[in-house]
């Protein structure tokens, strides 16, 4: 009997970037459109029964930052943060559906669980090295990955340690918390697991003037992205979909 679909939760105000991110998640997870639904949290409300309607959730990036001063946040940003916190809180105990929060999303989960998110651990746009922790070897998703791999990053904030109760799964020198798990079903990763190199470069075009990289160095940064091998992050997403996602 078919199980419920998964849901992509969008935190991006830019519609083109959001649609492209959805397609990157769907392709990486090898799901069709009926198996991965999408909800624009910038413009739509989170349904009250959302945790009962889906087998799992994926959360992408955003130009929003949790560390933005509260008085500067728009109503849309506050709406997004509240909705994502609600989903994370409903899954953190390990019951019900599953979720993978990425990039901007990891900050939401960290803050919700009482951890600290600061501007002290940014990473440049482009490929970064990610090292798995010893605990990752025992994780059902991370345990099948290479102990060290490249992933694509672009963010302005991060954390020095996982939030209380989390199992630390991946790290690097620039941003010590690259991934963790809470309970059995809530995953959070700092890097972007979903895009191909070409999709990431297309996203760079949208955010060229948003302070993630020197806009005059676009071609140089894009060249580094296209030269990178980023197969392990997509394997992670596929493993997540196989373990928690819909079945025919």
C-alpha positions as CSV (number, residue, x, y, z in Angstrom):
1,X,0.0,0.0,0.0
2,X,1.5,3.4,-0.9
3,X,2.7,5.6,1.9
4,X,2.2,9.3,2.3
5,X,4.4,11.7,0.1
6,X,7.2,13.9,1.4
7,X,7.0,17.7,1.6
8,X,9.6,20.3,0.5
9,X,9.2,23.3,2.8
10,X,10.4,26.5,1.0
11,X,12.0,29.3,2.9
12,X,13.1,31.3,-0.2
13,X,11.3,34.5,-1.2
14,X,12.8,34.3,-4.7
15,X,10.3,32.0,-6.7
16,X,12.8,30.9,-9.4
17,X,15.4,29.9,-6.8
18,X,12.7,28.1,-4.8
19,X,11.4,26.1,-7.8
20,X,15.0,25.2,-8.8
21,X,15.7,24.1,-5.2
22,X,12.6,21.9,-5.2
23,X,13.7,20.3,-8.4
24,X,17.1,19.7,-7.1
25,X,15.7,17.9,-4.0
26,X,13.3,15.9,-6.0
27,X,16.0,14.8,-8.5
28,X,18.5,13.9,-5.8
29,X,16.0,11.9,-3.9
30,X,14.7,10.2,-7.1
31,X,11.1,11.1,-6.3
32,X,8.5,12.1,-8.8
33,X,6.2,15.2,-8.4
34,X,3.5,13.1,-6.7
35,X,6.0,11.8,-4.1
36,X,7.4,15.2,-3.2
37,X,4.9,17.9,-2.6
38,X,5.9,21.6,-1.9
39,X,4.8,24.4,0.3
40,X,5.9,28.0,0.1
41,X,6.2,29.1,3.7
42,X,7.0,32.7,2.7
43,X,3.5,33.1,1.2
44,X,1.4,30.2,2.7
45,X,0.5,29.0,6.2
46,X,1.6,25.7,7.6
47,X,-1.5,23.4,7.8
48,X,-2.4,22.4,11.4
49,X,-2.3,18.7,10.4
50,X,0.9,18.8,8.4
51,X,2.7,16.3,10.5
52,X,-0.1,13.8,9.9
53,X,-0.1,14.3,6.1
54,X,3.5,13.5,5.1
55,X,6.0,10.8,5.7
56,X,8.9,13.3,5.8
57,X,10.1,16.8,5.1
58,X,13.1,18.5,3.5
59,X,14.0,22.1,4.2
60,X,16.4,24.1,2.0
61,X,18.2,27.4,2.3
62,X,17.2,31.0,2.4
63,X,18.7,34.5,2.3
64,X,17.1,35.0,5.8
65,X,19.4,34.7,8.8
66,X,18.3,33.8,12.2
67,X,20.8,36.2,13.7
68,X,19.3,39.2,11.9
69,X,18.1,41.7,14.6
70,X,14.4,41.0,15.4
71,X,13.3,44.5,14.5
72,X,14.7,44.1,10.9
73,X,12.9,40.8,10.2
74,X,9.9,40.9,7.9
75,X,6.6,39.3,8.7
76,X,7.4,36.7,6.1
77,X,10.7,35.8,7.8
78,X,9.0,35.5,11.2
79,X,6.3,33.3,9.6
80,X,8.9,31.0,8.1
81,X,10.9,30.7,11.3
82,X,7.7,29.9,13.4
83,X,6.5,27.3,10.9
84,X,9.9,25.5,10.7
85,X,10.3,25.5,14.4
86,X,6.8,23.9,14.7
87,X,7.8,21.1,12.3
88,X,11.2,20.5,14.0
89,X,9.6,20.4,17.5
90,X,7.0,17.9,16.3
91,X,9.7,15.5,15.1
92,X,12.5,16.0,17.6
93,X,11.1,13.3,20.0
94,X,11.7,10.7,17.2
95,X,8.0,9.8,16.6
96,X,5.9,10.5,13.6
97,X,7.5,11.6,10.3
98,X,11.1,12.4,9.5
99,X,12.8,15.6,8.4
100,X,16.1,16.9,7.0
101,X,16.8,20.6,7.6
102,X,19.6,22.0,5.5
103,X,21.7,25.2,5.5
104,X,19.3,27.9,6.9
105,X,17.2,25.1,8.3
106,X,19.9,23.8,10.6
107,X,20.0,27.1,12.4
108,X,16.2,27.0,13.0
109,X,16.6,23.5,14.6
110,X,19.6,24.5,16.7
111,X,17.9,27.5,18.2
112,X,14.7,25.6,18.8
113,X,16.6,23.0,20.8
114,X,18.4,25.7,22.9
115,X,21.7,25.8,21.0
116,X,23.5,28.9,19.9
117,X,23.7,30.3,16.3
118,X,26.1,33.1,15.6
119,X,27.9,34.9,12.7
120,X,31.1,33.4,13.9
121,X,31.2,30.4,11.5
122,X,30.4,31.5,7.9
123,X,31.6,29.5,4.9
124,X,32.5,30.9,1.5
125,X,30.4,30.0,-1.5
126,X,31.8,26.8,-3.1
127,X,33.0,23.4,-2.3
128,X,34.0,22.6,1.3
129,X,35.5,19.5,2.9
130,X,33.3,17.7,5.4
131,X,34.6,15.1,7.9
132,X,32.3,12.6,9.5
133,X,32.6,12.0,13.3
134,X,33.0,8.6,14.9
135,X,29.3,8.7,15.8
136,X,28.4,8.9,12.1
137,X,29.6,5.4,11.4
138,X,26.7,4.1,13.5
139,X,24.1,6.3,11.8
140,X,21.8,4.6,9.3
141,X,22.2,7.5,6.8
142,X,25.7,8.8,7.3
143,X,27.3,5.4,8.0
144,X,27.3,4.5,4.3
145,X,29.1,7.7,3.2
146,X,32.8,8.3,2.7
147,X,34.5,9.5,5.9
148,X,35.6,12.7,4.1
149,X,33.8,14.3,1.2
150,X,33.2,17.6,-0.6
151,X,29.9,19.5,-0.3
152,X,28.7,22.8,-1.5
153,X,28.3,25.6,1.1
154,X,27.3,29.3,1.2
155,X,26.1,30.7,4.6
156,X,26.7,33.6,6.9
157,X,26.1,31.9,10.3
158,X,26.6,28.6,12.1
159,X,27.4,27.0,15.4
160,X,30.4,25.9,17.4
161,X,28.7,22.8,18.9
162,X,25.5,20.8,18.4
163,X,22.4,21.7,20.5
164,X,21.6,19.8,23.6
165,X,20.6,16.2,23.0
166,X,21.9,16.0,19.4
167,X,24.3,13.4,18.0
168,X,27.2,15.2,16.2
169,X,27.7,13.6,12.8
170,X,29.9,15.8,10.7
171,X,32.3,18.8,11.0
172,X,35.1,20.9,9.5
173,X,37.4,23.6,10.8
174,X,35.5,26.5,9.3
175,X,32.1,25.5,10.7
176,X,32.4,22.8,13.4
177,X,28.7,21.7,13.1
178,X,28.1,20.3,9.6
179,X,25.5,17.8,10.6
180,X,23.7,16.2,13.6
181,X,20.7,14.0,14.4
182,X,18.1,14.4,17.0
183,X,16.2,11.3,18.0
184,X,15.8,8.8,15.2
185,X,14.1,11.0,12.6
186,X,15.3,14.6,12.7
187,X,18.5,15.4,10.7
188,X,20.1,18.8,10.3
189,X,23.0,19.6,7.9
190,X,24.8,22.9,7.3
191,X,25.9,22.1,3.7
192,X,23.7,21.9,0.7
193,X,23.1,18.2,-0.1
194,X,20.7,18.7,-3.1
195,X,22.2,20.7,-5.9
196,X,24.4,19.6,-8.8
197,X,27.3,21.9,-9.6
198,X,25.3,23.5,-12.4
199,X,22.3,24.0,-10.3
200,X,24.4,25.6,-7.6
201,X,25.9,28.0,-10.1
202,X,22.4,28.9,-11.3
203,X,21.5,29.7,-7.7
204,X,24.7,31.9,-7.4
205,X,23.3,34.1,-10.3
206,X,20.2,34.8,-8.2
207,X,22.2,35.7,-5.1
208,X,25.2,37.3,-6.8
209,X,24.7,40.6,-5.0
210,X,23.6,39.3,-1.6
211,X,27.1,39.2,0.0
212,X,27.8,35.5,-0.2
213,X,30.8,36.0,-2.4
214,X,32.6,38.8,-4.3
215,X,30.3,39.4,-7.3
216,X,33.3,40.4,-9.4
217,X,34.8,36.9,-8.8
218,X,31.7,35.1,-10.1
219,X,33.5,33.2,-12.8
220,X,36.3,32.1,-10.5
221,X,33.9,30.9,-7.9
222,X,31.7,29.1,-10.5
223,X,34.8,27.4,-11.8
224,X,35.6,26.0,-8.4
225,X,32.0,24.8,-8.0
226,X,32.0,23.1,-11.4
227,X,35.3,21.3,-10.7
228,X,34.1,19.8,-7.4
229,X,32.8,16.3,-7.0
230,X,29.7,16.4,-4.8
231,X,28.3,12.9,-5.1
232,X,28.2,12.0,-1.3
233,X,25.7,14.7,-0.3
234,X,23.2,13.5,-2.9
235,X,23.7,9.9,-1.7
236,X,22.7,11.2,1.8
237,X,19.5,12.6,0.5
238,X,18.7,9.4,-1.5
239,X,19.3,7.4,1.7
240,X,16.9,9.7,3.6
241,X,14.2,9.3,1.0
242,X,14.6,5.5,0.8
243,X,14.4,5.1,4.6
244,X,11.6,7.6,5.3
245,X,9.9,8.4,2.0
246,X,7.0,7.1,0.1
247,X,6.9,3.6,-1.3
248,X,4.8,2.3,-4.2
